[in-house]
């Protein structure tokens, strides 16, 4: 799972927050708040399961919507 994160995140970048996703509500994976970017890592199912990562730069975030259940 961390292999996908290693492809995008600098080894020396500080991690400010790490949160695992609730599998009942969303895909299984985790979110990492780094110093420079937000990293979303999702697990894909199947026989040969793999992971994929998405990088969101802070400058690209225009609006945040919080939903409380």
N, CA, C and O atoms as a Maestro MAE file, in Angstrom:
{
 s_m_m2io_version
 :::
 2.0.0
}

f_m_ct {
 s_m_title
 :::
 protein
 m_atom[276] {
  # First column is atom index #
  i_m_mmod_type
  r_m_x_coord
  r_m_y_coord
  r_m_z_coord
  i_m_residue_number
  s_m_chain_name
  s_m_pdb_residue_name
  s_m_pdb_atom_name
  i_m_atomic_number
  :::
  1 25 0.822 -1.186 0.000 1 A "UNK " " N  " 7
  2 3 0.000 0.000 0.000 1 A "UNK " " CA " 6
  3 2 0.870 1.255 0.000 1 A "UNK " " C  " 6
  4 15 0.537 2.248 -0.646 1 A "UNK " " O  " 8
  5 25 1.962 1.205 0.713 2 A "UNK " " N  " 7
  6 3 2.824 2.370 0.788 2 A "UNK " " CA " 6
  7 2 3.672 2.550 -0.467 2 A "UNK " " C  " 6
  8 15 4.247 3.618 -0.675 2 A "UNK " " O  " 8
  9 25 3.755 1.518 -1.305 3 A "UNK " " N  " 7
  10 3 4.524 1.632 -2.543 3 A "UNK " " CA " 6
  11 2 3.941 2.709 -3.453 3 A "UNK " " C  " 6
  12 15 4.692 3.442 -4.097 3 A "UNK " " O  " 8
  13 25 2.623 2.816 -3.516 4 A "UNK " " N  " 7
  14 3 1.983 3.843 -4.347 4 A "UNK " " CA " 6
  15 2 2.306 5.233 -3.821 4 A "UNK " " C  " 6
  16 15 2.477 6.169 -4.602 4 A "UNK " " O  " 8
  17 25 2.390 5.372 -2.518 5 A "UNK " " N  " 7
  18 3 2.700 6.664 -1.909 5 A "UNK " " CA " 6
  19 2 4.151 7.051 -2.153 5 A "UNK " " C  " 6
  20 15 4.451 8.229 -2.347 5 A "UNK " " O  " 8
  21 25 5.047 6.082 -2.147 6 A "UNK " " N  " 7
  22 3 6.471 6.350 -2.364 6 A "UNK " " CA " 6
  23 2 6.746 6.932 -3.749 6 A "UNK " " C  " 6
  24 15 7.723 7.657 -3.933 6 A "UNK " " O  " 8
  25 25 5.892 6.621 -4.720 7 A "UNK " " N  " 7
  26 3 6.093 7.121 -6.080 7 A "UNK " " CA " 6
  27 2 5.902 8.626 -6.174 7 A "UNK " " C  " 6
  28 15 6.505 9.275 -7.029 7 A "UNK " " O  " 8
  29 25 5.066 9.191 -5.302 8 A "UNK " " N  " 7
  30 3 4.711 10.601 -5.402 8 A "UNK " " CA " 6
  31 2 5.287 11.469 -4.285 8 A "UNK " " C  " 6
  32 15 5.575 12.647 -4.501 8 A "UNK " " O  " 8
  33 25 5.452 10.909 -3.124 9 A "UNK " " N  " 7
  34 3 5.840 11.693 -1.953 9 A "UNK " " CA " 6
  35 2 7.348 11.665 -1.764 9 A "UNK " " C  " 6
  36 15 7.978 10.612 -1.856 9 A "UNK " " O  " 8
  37 25 7.917 12.833 -1.497 10 A "UNK " " N  " 7
  38 3 9.335 12.943 -1.217 10 A "UNK " " CA " 6
  39 2 9.615 12.274 0.127 10 A "UNK " " C  " 6
  40 15 8.833 12.421 1.066 10 A "UNK " " O  " 8
  41 25 10.706 11.553 0.224 11 A "UNK " " N  " 7
  42 3 11.045 10.813 1.441 11 A "UNK " " CA " 6
  43 2 11.208 11.750 2.635 11 A "UNK " " C  " 6
  44 15 10.891 11.369 3.761 11 A "UNK " " O  " 8
  45 25 11.694 12.960 2.410 12 A "UNK " " N  " 7
  46 3 11.956 13.897 3.506 12 A "UNK " " CA " 6
  47 2 10.773 14.816 3.805 12 A "UNK " " C  " 6
  48 15 10.853 15.643 4.713 12 A "UNK " " O  " 8
  49 25 9.673 14.683 3.054 13 A "UNK " " N  " 7
  50 3 8.509 15.532 3.298 13 A "UNK " " CA " 6
  51 2 7.838 15.147 4.615 13 A "UNK " " C  " 6
  52 15 7.604 13.969 4.884 13 A "UNK " " O  " 8
  53 25 7.536 16.144 5.420 14 A "UNK " " N  " 7
  54 3 6.910 15.897 6.718 14 A "UNK " " CA " 6
  55 2 5.438 15.540 6.539 14 A "UNK " " C  " 6
  56 15 4.740 16.120 5.708 14 A "UNK " " O  " 8
  57 25 4.982 14.578 7.333 15 A "UNK " " N  " 7
  58 3 3.577 14.188 7.356 15 A "UNK " " CA " 6
  59 2 2.931 14.874 8.552 15 A "UNK " " C  " 6
  60 15 3.355 14.681 9.691 15 A "UNK " " O  " 8
  61 25 1.895 15.683 8.286 16 A "UNK " " N  " 7
  62 3 1.207 16.395 9.349 16 A "UNK " " CA " 6
  63 2 0.010 15.610 9.889 16 A "UNK " " C  " 6
  64 15 -0.378 15.783 11.044 16 A "UNK " " O  " 8
  65 25 -0.573 14.746 9.052 17 A "UNK " " N  " 7
  66 3 -1.761 14.001 9.473 17 A "UNK " " CA " 6
  67 2 -1.901 12.761 8.604 17 A "UNK " " C  " 6
  68 15 -1.595 12.795 7.412 17 A "UNK " " O  " 8
  69 25 -2.359 11.676 9.194 18 A "UNK " " N  " 7
  70 3 -2.563 10.414 8.497 18 A "UNK " " CA " 6
  71 2 -3.903 9.862 8.964 18 A "UNK " " C  " 6
  72 15 -4.127 9.711 10.165 18 A "UNK " " O  " 8
  73 25 -4.793 9.561 8.027 19 A "UNK " " N  " 7
  74 3 -6.133 9.079 8.388 19 A "UNK " " CA " 6
  75 2 -6.532 7.924 7.471 19 A "UNK " " C  " 6
  76 15 -6.413 8.025 6.250 19 A "UNK " " O  " 8
  77 25 -7.002 6.839 8.058 20 A "UNK " " N  " 7
  78 3 -7.512 5.712 7.278 20 A "UNK " " CA " 6
  79 2 -8.969 5.968 6.929 20 A "UNK " " C  " 6
  80 15 -9.713 6.541 7.726 20 A "UNK " " O  " 8
  81 25 -9.373 5.545 5.742 21 A "UNK " " N  " 7
  82 3 -10.758 5.735 5.296 21 A "UNK " " CA " 6
  83 2 -11.656 4.687 5.932 21 A "UNK " " C  " 6
  84 15 -11.243 3.548 6.152 21 A "UNK " " O  " 8
  85 25 -12.866 5.077 6.218 22 A "UNK " " N  " 7
  86 3 -13.871 4.154 6.761 22 A "UNK " " CA " 6
  87 2 -14.416 3.314 5.607 22 A "UNK " " C  " 6
  88 15 -15.102 3.856 4.741 22 A "UNK " " O  " 8
  89 25 -14.136 2.010 5.566 23 A "UNK " " N  " 7
  90 3 -14.558 1.192 4.430 23 A "UNK " " CA " 6
  91 2 -16.062 1.134 4.210 23 A "UNK " " C  " 6
  92 15 -16.503 0.835 3.101 23 A "UNK " " O  " 8
  93 25 -16.861 1.410 5.234 24 A "UNK " " N  " 7
  94 3 -18.311 1.388 5.065 24 A "UNK " " CA " 6
  95 2 -18.791 2.580 4.248 24 A "UNK " " C  " 6
  96 15 -19.830 2.507 3.590 24 A "UNK " " O  " 8
  97 25 -18.040 3.677 4.288 25 A "UNK " " N  " 7
  98 3 -18.485 4.905 3.640 25 A "UNK " " CA " 6
  99 2 -17.813 5.170 2.300 25 A "UNK " " C  " 6
  100 15 -18.379 5.867 1.457 25 A "UNK " " O  " 8
  101 25 -16.647 4.642 2.093 26 A "UNK " " N  " 7
  102 3 -15.883 4.965 0.893 26 A "UNK " " CA " 6
  103 2 -14.982 3.786 0.530 26 A "UNK " " C  " 6
  104 15 -15.079 2.718 1.135 26 A "UNK " " O  " 8
  105 25 -14.129 3.975 -0.431 27 A "UNK " " N  " 7
  106 3 -13.167 2.945 -0.795 27 A "UNK " " CA " 6
  107 2 -12.155 2.776 0.333 27 A "UNK " " C  " 6
  108 15 -11.895 3.708 1.094 27 A "UNK " " O  " 8
  109 25 -11.594 1.589 0.429 28 A "UNK " " N  " 7
  110 3 -10.571 1.345 1.429 28 A "UNK " " CA " 6
  111 2 -9.293 2.057 1.014 28 A "UNK " " C  " 6
  112 15 -8.866 1.959 -0.136 28 A "UNK " " O  " 8
  113 25 -8.693 2.763 1.937 29 A "UNK " " N  " 7
  114 3 -7.463 3.475 1.651 29 A "UNK " " CA " 6
  115 2 -7.135 4.422 2.781 29 A "UNK " " C  " 6
  116 15 -7.623 4.264 3.900 29 A "UNK " " O  " 8
  117 25 -6.306 5.405 2.485 30 A "UNK " " N  " 7
  118 3 -5.962 6.381 3.504 30 A "UNK " " CA " 6
  119 2 -5.611 7.723 2.875 30 A "UNK " " C  " 6
  120 15 -5.363 7.824 1.674 30 A "UNK " " O  " 8
  121 25 -5.599 8.743 3.716 31 A "UNK " " N  " 7
  122 3 -5.296 10.105 3.296 31 A "UNK " " CA " 6
  123 2 -4.086 10.571 4.096 31 A "UNK " " C  " 6
  124 15 -4.014 10.370 5.308 31 A "UNK " " O  " 8
  125 25 -3.139 11.195 3.406 32 A "UNK " " N  " 7
  126 3 -1.950 11.726 4.056 32 A "UNK " " CA " 6
  127 2 -1.882 13.216 3.771 32 A "UNK " " C  " 6
  128 15 -1.891 13.639 2.615 32 A "UNK " " O  " 8
  129 25 -1.815 14.012 4.838 33 A "UNK " " N  " 7
  130 3 -1.644 15.457 4.700 33 A "UNK " " CA " 6
  131 2 -0.165 15.727 4.879 33 A "UNK " " C  " 6
  132 15 0.366 15.647 5.986 33 A "UNK " " O  " 8
  133 25 0.495 16.048 3.773 34 A "UNK " " N  " 7
  134 3 1.918 16.344 3.805 34 A "UNK " " CA " 6
  135 2 2.165 17.838 3.859 34 A "UNK " " C  " 6
  136 15 1.228 18.636 3.886 34 A "UNK " " O  " 8
  137 25 3.416 18.200 3.875 35 A "UNK " " N  " 7
  138 3 3.773 19.614 3.946 35 A "UNK " " CA " 6
  139 2 3.401 20.351 2.665 35 A "UNK " " C  " 6
  140 15 2.996 21.512 2.716 35 A "UNK " " O  " 8
  141 25 3.536 19.686 1.512 36 A "UNK " " N  " 7
  142 3 3.327 20.347 0.225 36 A "UNK " " CA " 6
  143 2 2.063 19.913 -0.505 36 A "UNK " " C  " 6
  144 15 1.522 20.686 -1.297 36 A "UNK " " O  " 8
  145 25 1.581 18.705 -0.262 37 A "UNK " " N  " 7
  146 3 0.446 18.155 -1.005 37 A "UNK " " CA " 6
  147 2 -0.439 17.302 -0.107 37 A "UNK " " C  " 6
  148 15 -0.071 16.933 1.009 37 A "UNK " " O  " 8
  149 25 -1.611 17.007 -0.634 38 A "UNK " " N  " 7
  150 3 -2.536 16.062 -0.020 38 A "UNK " " CA " 6
  151 2 -2.480 14.793 -0.865 38 A "UNK " " C  " 6
  152 15 -2.607 14.859 -2.087 38 A "UNK " " O  " 8
  153 25 -2.292 13.645 -0.230 39 A "UNK " " N  " 7
  154 3 -2.147 12.385 -0.945 39 A "UNK " " CA " 6
  155 2 -3.311 11.471 -0.586 39 A "UNK " " C  " 6
  156 15 -3.591 11.239 0.590 39 A "UNK " " O  " 8
  157 25 -3.986 10.954 -1.611 40 A "UNK " " N  " 7
  158 3 -5.087 10.012 -1.418 40 A "UNK " " CA " 6
  159 2 -4.652 8.671 -1.996 40 A "UNK " " C  " 6
  160 15 -4.344 8.580 -3.185 40 A "UNK " " O  " 8
  161 25 -4.625 7.645 -1.178 41 A "UNK " " N  " 7
  162 3 -4.198 6.319 -1.617 41 A "UNK " " CA " 6
  163 2 -5.386 5.381 -1.471 41 A "UNK " " C  " 6
  164 15 -5.947 5.242 -0.384 41 A "UNK " " O  " 8
  165 25 -5.769 4.732 -2.578 42 A "UNK " " N  " 7
  166 3 -6.934 3.851 -2.597 42 A "UNK " " CA " 6
  167 2 -6.520 2.442 -2.993 42 A "UNK " " C  " 6
  168 15 -5.689 2.250 -3.882 42 A "UNK " " O  " 8
  169 25 -7.106 1.465 -2.325 43 A "UNK " " N  " 7
  170 3 -6.852 0.071 -2.668 43 A "UNK " " CA " 6
  171 2 -7.882 -0.380 -3.689 43 A "UNK " " C  " 6
  172 15 -9.064 -0.054 -3.587 43 A "UNK " " O  " 8
  173 25 -7.418 -1.131 -4.671 44 A "UNK " " N  " 7
  174 3 -8.309 -1.713 -5.666 44 A "UNK " " CA " 6
  175 2 -8.433 -3.195 -5.372 44 A "UNK " " C  " 6
  176 15 -7.450 -3.857 -5.040 44 A "UNK " " O  " 8
  177 25 -9.625 -3.701 -5.494 45 A "UNK " " N  " 7
  178 3 -9.862 -5.114 -5.225 45 A "UNK " " CA " 6
  179 2 -9.504 -5.980 -6.409 45 A "UNK " " C  " 6
  180 15 -8.919 -5.519 -7.390 45 A "UNK " " O  " 8
  181 25 -9.858 -7.216 -6.301 46 A "UNK " " N  " 7
  182 3 -9.607 -8.151 -7.383 46 A "UNK " " CA " 6
  183 2 -8.593 -9.206 -6.978 46 A "UNK " " C  " 6
  184 15 -8.054 -9.184 -5.871 46 A "UNK " " O  " 8
  185 25 -8.347 -10.126 -7.893 47 A "UNK " " N  " 7
  186 3 -7.420 -11.217 -7.627 47 A "UNK " " CA " 6
  187 2 -6.006 -10.706 -7.383 47 A "UNK " " C  " 6
  188 15 -5.325 -11.155 -6.461 47 A "UNK " " O  " 8
  189 25 -5.570 -9.766 -8.214 48 A "UNK " " N  " 7
  190 3 -4.244 -9.175 -8.054 48 A "UNK " " CA " 6
  191 2 -4.419 -7.729 -7.616 48 A "UNK " " C  " 6
  192 15 -4.088 -6.801 -8.354 48 A "UNK " " O  " 8
  193 25 -4.935 -7.546 -6.421 49 A "UNK " " N  " 7
  194 3 -5.214 -6.206 -5.908 49 A "UNK " " CA " 6
  195 2 -3.994 -5.302 -5.950 49 A "UNK " " C  " 6
  196 15 -2.864 -5.750 -5.752 49 A "UNK " " O  " 8
  197 25 -4.231 -4.051 -6.204 50 A "UNK " " N  " 7
  198 3 -3.146 -3.083 -6.260 50 A "UNK " " CA " 6
  199 2 -3.635 -1.784 -5.628 50 A "UNK " " C  " 6
  200 15 -4.783 -1.685 -5.196 50 A "UNK " " O  " 8
  201 25 -2.772 -0.818 -5.581 51 A "UNK " " N  " 7
  202 3 -3.136 0.483 -5.028 51 A "UNK " " CA " 6
  203 2 -2.849 1.559 -6.049 51 A "UNK " " C  " 6
  204 15 -1.999 1.399 -6.925 51 A "UNK " " O  " 8
  205 25 -3.564 2.648 -5.924 52 A "UNK " " N  " 7
  206 3 -3.281 3.806 -6.761 52 A "UNK " " CA " 6
  207 2 -3.306 5.037 -5.868 52 A "UNK " " C  " 6
  208 15 -4.032 5.085 -4.874 52 A "UNK " " O  " 8
  209 25 -2.515 6.020 -6.230 53 A "UNK " " N  " 7
  210 3 -2.422 7.241 -5.433 53 A "UNK " " CA " 6
  211 2 -2.785 8.437 -6.294 53 A "UNK " " C  " 6
  212 15 -2.540 8.461 -7.500 53 A "UNK " " O  " 8
  213 25 -3.369 9.417 -5.648 54 A "UNK " " N  " 7
  214 3 -3.714 10.671 -6.315 54 A "UNK " " CA " 6
  215 2 -3.124 11.804 -5.486 54 A "UNK " " C  " 6
  216 15 -3.251 11.824 -4.261 54 A "UNK " " O  " 8
  217 25 -2.481 12.742 -6.164 55 A "UNK " " N  " 7
  218 3 -1.864 13.881 -5.493 55 A "UNK " " CA " 6
  219 2 -2.716 15.113 -5.752 55 A "UNK " " C  " 6
  220 15 -3.051 15.417 -6.897 55 A "UNK " " O  " 8
  221 25 -3.066 15.823 -4.681 56 A "UNK " " N  " 7
  222 3 -3.826 17.064 -4.793 56 A "UNK " " CA " 6
  223 2 -2.952 18.172 -4.212 56 A "UNK " " C  " 6
  224 15 -2.608 18.152 -3.030 56 A "UNK " " O  " 8
  225 25 -2.599 19.136 -5.058 57 A "UNK " " N  " 7
  226 3 -1.805 20.261 -4.571 57 A "UNK " " CA " 6
  227 2 -2.717 21.223 -3.830 57 A "UNK " " C  " 6
  228 15 -3.867 21.424 -4.220 57 A "UNK " " O  " 8
  229 25 -2.208 21.813 -2.768 58 A "UNK " " N  " 7
  230 3 -3.029 22.707 -1.949 58 A "UNK " " CA " 6
  231 2 -3.543 23.901 -2.742 58 A "UNK " " C  " 6
  232 15 -4.643 24.383 -2.476 58 A "UNK " " O  " 8
  233 25 -2.772 24.385 -3.705 59 A "UNK " " N  " 7
  234 3 -3.205 25.550 -4.491 59 A "UNK " " CA " 6
  235 2 -4.413 25.222 -5.373 59 A "UNK " " C  " 6
  236 15 -5.133 26.128 -5.792 59 A "UNK " " O  " 8
  237 25 -4.641 23.936 -5.657 60 A "UNK " " N  " 7
  238 3 -5.767 23.521 -6.496 60 A "UNK " " CA " 6
  239 2 -7.070 23.368 -5.709 60 A "UNK " " C  " 6
  240 15 -8.136 23.228 -6.309 60 A "UNK " " O  " 8
  241 25 -7.000 23.391 -4.386 61 A "UNK " " N  " 7
  242 3 -8.196 23.245 -3.556 61 A "UNK " " CA " 6
  243 2 -8.873 24.604 -3.447 61 A "UNK " " C  " 6
  244 15 -8.307 25.547 -2.894 61 A "UNK " " O  " 8
  245 25 -10.077 24.697 -3.974 62 A "UNK " " N  " 7
  246 3 -10.822 25.962 -3.988 62 A "UNK " " CA " 6
  247 2 -11.890 26.012 -2.905 62 A "UNK " " C  " 6
  248 15 -12.204 27.084 -2.388 62 A "UNK " " O  " 8
  249 25 -12.446 24.857 -2.563 63 A "UNK " " N  " 7
  250 3 -13.560 24.816 -1.621 63 A "UNK " " CA " 6
  251 2 -13.547 23.481 -0.886 63 A "UNK " " C  " 6
  252 15 -13.198 22.451 -1.463 63 A "UNK " " O  " 8
  253 25 -13.924 23.502 0.376 64 A "UNK " " N  " 7
  254 3 -13.995 22.282 1.178 64 A "UNK " " CA " 6
  255 2 -15.395 22.183 1.760 64 A "UNK " " C  " 6
  256 15 -15.914 23.148 2.321 64 A "UNK " " O  " 8
  257 25 -16.004 21.006 1.623 65 A "UNK " " N  " 7
  258 3 -17.343 20.765 2.143 65 A "UNK " " CA " 6
  259 2 -17.249 19.643 3.171 65 A "UNK " " C  " 6
  260 15 -16.796 18.543 2.854 65 A "UNK " " O  " 8
  261 25 -17.671 19.916 4.387 66 A "UNK " " N  " 7
  262 3 -17.628 18.918 5.444 66 A "UNK " " CA " 6
  263 2 -19.016 18.340 5.641 66 A "UNK " " C  " 6
  264 15 -19.978 19.078 5.857 66 A "UNK " " O  " 8
  265 25 -19.120 17.030 5.568 67 A "UNK " " N  " 7
  266 3 -20.373 16.328 5.831 67 A "UNK " " CA " 6
  267 2 -20.210 15.536 7.114 67 A "UNK " " C  " 6
  268 15 -19.274 14.748 7.256 67 A "UNK " " O  " 8
  269 25 -21.117 15.746 8.038 68 A "UNK " " N  " 7
  270 3 -21.083 15.013 9.294 68 A "UNK " " CA " 6
  271 2 -22.234 14.024 9.313 68 A "UNK " " C  " 6
  272 15 -23.374 14.374 9.008 68 A "UNK " " O  " 8
  273 25 -21.929 12.796 9.670 69 A "UNK " " N  " 7
  274 3 -22.946 11.747 9.699 69 A "UNK " " CA " 6
  275 2 -23.348 11.492 11.132 69 A "UNK " " C  " 6
  276 15 -24.199 10.641 11.392 69 A "UNK " " O  " 8
  :::
 }
 m_bond[275] {
  # First column is bond index #
  i_m_from
  i_m_to
  i_m_order
  :::
  1 1 2 1
  2 2 3 1
  3 3 4 2
  4 3 5 1
  5 5 6 1
  6 6 7 1
  7 7 8 2
  8 7 9 1
  9 9 10 1
  10 10 11 1
  11 11 12 2
  12 11 13 1
  13 13 14 1
  14 14 15 1
  15 15 16 2
  16 15 17 1
  17 17 18 1
  18 18 19 1
  19 19 20 2
  20 19 21 1
  21 21 22 1
  22 22 23 1
  23 23 24 2
  24 23 25 1
  25 25 26 1
  26 26 27 1
  27 27 28 2
  28 27 29 1
  29 29 30 1
  30 30 31 1
  31 31 32 2
  32 31 33 1
  33 33 34 1
  34 34 35 1
  35 35 36 2
  36 35 37 1
  37 37 38 1
  38 38 39 1
  39 39 40 2
  40 39 41 1
  41 41 42 1
  42 42 43 1
  43 43 44 2
  44 43 45 1
  45 45 46 1
  46 46 47 1
  47 47 48 2
  48 47 49 1
  49 49 50 1
  50 50 51 1
  51 51 52 2
  52 51 53 1
  53 53 54 1
  54 54 55 1
  55 55 56 2
  56 55 57 1
  57 57 58 1
  58 58 59 1
  59 59 60 2
  60 59 61 1
  61 61 62 1
  62 62 63 1
  63 63 64 2
  64 63 65 1
  65 65 66 1
  66 66 67 1
  67 67 68 2
  68 67 69 1
  69 69 70 1
  70 70 71 1
  71 71 72 2
  72 71 73 1
  73 73 74 1
  74 74 75 1
  75 75 76 2
  76 75 77 1
  77 77 78 1
  78 78 79 1
  79 79 80 2
  80 79 81 1
  81 81 82 1
  82 82 83 1
  83 83 84 2
  84 83 85 1
  85 85 86 1
  86 86 87 1
  87 87 88 2
  88 87 89 1
  89 89 90 1
  90 90 91 1
  91 91 92 2
  92 91 93 1
  93 93 94 1
  94 94 95 1
  95 95 96 2
  96 95 97 1
  97 97 98 1
  98 98 99 1
  99 99 100 2
  100 99 101 1
  101 101 102 1
  102 102 103 1
  103 103 104 2
  104 103 105 1
  105 105 106 1
  106 106 107 1
  107 107 108 2
  108 107 109 1
  109 109 110 1
  110 110 111 1
  111 111 112 2
  112 111 113 1
  113 113 114 1
  114 114 115 1
  115 115 116 2
  116 115 117 1
  117 117 118 1
  118 118 119 1
  119 119 120 2
  120 119 121 1
  121 121 122 1
  122 122 123 1
  123 123 124 2
  124 123 125 1
  125 125 126 1
  126 126 127 1
  127 127 128 2
  128 127 129 1
  129 129 130 1
  130 130 131 1
  131 131 132 2
  132 131 133 1
  133 133 134 1
  134 134 135 1
  135 135 136 2
  136 135 137 1
  137 137 138 1
  138 138 139 1
  139 139 140 2
  140 139 141 1
  141 141 142 1
  142 142 143 1
  143 143 144 2
  144 143 145 1
  145 145 146 1
  146 146 147 1
  147 147 148 2
  148 147 149 1
  149 149 150 1
  150 150 151 1
  151 151 152 2
  152 151 153 1
  153 153 154 1
  154 154 155 1
  155 155 156 2
  156 155 157 1
  157 157 158 1
  158 158 159 1
  159 159 160 2
  160 159 161 1
  161 161 162 1
  162 162 163 1
  163 163 164 2
  164 163 165 1
  165 165 166 1
  166 166 167 1
  167 167 168 2
  168 167 169 1
  169 169 170 1
  170 170 171 1
  171 171 172 2
  172 171 173 1
  173 173 174 1
  174 174 175 1
  175 175 176 2
  176 175 177 1
  177 177 178 1
  178 178 179 1
  179 179 180 2
  180 179 181 1
  181 181 182 1
  182 182 183 1
  183 183 184 2
  184 183 185 1
  185 185 186 1
  186 186 187 1
  187 187 188 2
  188 187 189 1
  189 189 190 1
  190 190 191 1
  191 191 192 2
  192 191 193 1
  193 193 194 1
  194 194 195 1
  195 195 196 2
  196 195 197 1
  197 197 198 1
  198 198 199 1
  199 199 200 2
  200 199 201 1
  201 201 202 1
  202 202 203 1
  203 203 204 2
  204 203 205 1
  205 205 206 1
  206 206 207 1
  207 207 208 2
  208 207 209 1
  209 209 210 1
  210 210 211 1
  211 211 212 2
  212 211 213 1
  213 213 214 1
  214 214 215 1
  215 215 216 2
  216 215 217 1
  217 217 218 1
  218 218 219 1
  219 219 220 2
  220 219 221 1
  221 221 222 1
  222 222 223 1
  223 223 224 2
  224 223 225 1
  225 225 226 1
  226 226 227 1
  227 227 228 2
  228 227 229 1
  229 229 230 1
  230 230 231 1
  231 231 232 2
  232 231 233 1
  233 233 234 1
  234 234 235 1
  235 235 236 2
  236 235 237 1
  237 237 238 1
  238 238 239 1
  239 239 240 2
  240 239 241 1
  241 241 242 1
  242 242 243 1
  243 243 244 2
  244 243 245 1
  245 245 246 1
  246 246 247 1
  247 247 248 2
  248 247 249 1
  249 249 250 1
  250 250 251 1
  251 251 252 2
  252 251 253 1
  253 253 254 1
  254 254 255 1
  255 255 256 2
  256 255 257 1
  257 257 258 1
  258 258 259 1
  259 259 260 2
  260 259 261 1
  261 261 262 1
  262 262 263 1
  263 263 264 2
  264 263 265 1
  265 265 266 1
  266 266 267 1
  267 267 268 2
  268 267 269 1
  269 269 270 1
  270 270 271 1
  271 271 272 2
  272 271 273 1
  273 273 274 1
  274 274 275 1
  275 275 276 2
  :::
 }
}
